[in-house]
Amino acid sequence: MLSNMADLKKFVFPILAFSVLYPLVIAVSEDLLFINYHIHIVNDAPNDLPPGTPSLRIHCKSGDRDIGEKWMFPHDDYTWDTKINLIRTTLFYCDVSWEGKQQNFEAFKALRDEHRCRKYHNSCMWSVREDGIYFSNDNSTWFNPYPW
Ligand SMILES: *[C@@H]1O[C@H](CO)[C@@H](O)[C@H](O)[C@H]1NC(C)=O
């Protein structure tokens, strides 16, 4: 029973310190909170439709921020910046469709990307291609975590 101040000190404070302060200390000590991450999603898929008709639709958002829907032409770059929040739960997910194919993917996720996307100008780069949505953290080597 947490009936007095002694119990409070013994149990509640350490739990609070560990669950709230620890992630914060990590985030601050690794400078993670001050980085402005750049997310780029480039349309590298072929477009077989008549000229002037885009074939790729994208829409990305987080819980509290909507980047907006965009119809993309080949080589268009859909891009935005974000910082990560104090408890490092920042998550942006995207819905992409192209010529009858559709995919949802996580374009930025703090715990997954906070380190890997610091390698090249603090950027996470995605390339939408005929066989899926590729990722790169150096803009030269690519892999395909979201085939469609
Ligand atoms: C990645 O490389 C391409 C091709 O060289 C270039 O056009 C593009 O601007 C680069 N992207 C970033 C985010 O630097």
The ligand as a Gaussian input file, in Angstrom:
#p B3LYP/6-31G(d) Opt

LIG

0 1
 C       20.201000      11.600000     -54.138000
 O       20.879000      11.415000     -55.343000
 C       20.155000      11.897000     -56.482000
 C       20.923000      11.463000     -57.721000
 O       22.264000      11.814000     -57.642000
 C       19.986000      13.394000     -56.365000
 O       19.288000      13.893000     -57.464000
 C       19.214000      13.688000     -55.079000
 O       19.094000      15.085000     -54.892000
 C       19.895000      13.062000     -53.882000
 N       19.003000      13.163000     -52.734000
 C       19.339000      13.816000     -51.643000
 C       18.326000      13.833000     -50.551000
 O       20.422000      14.366000     -51.480000

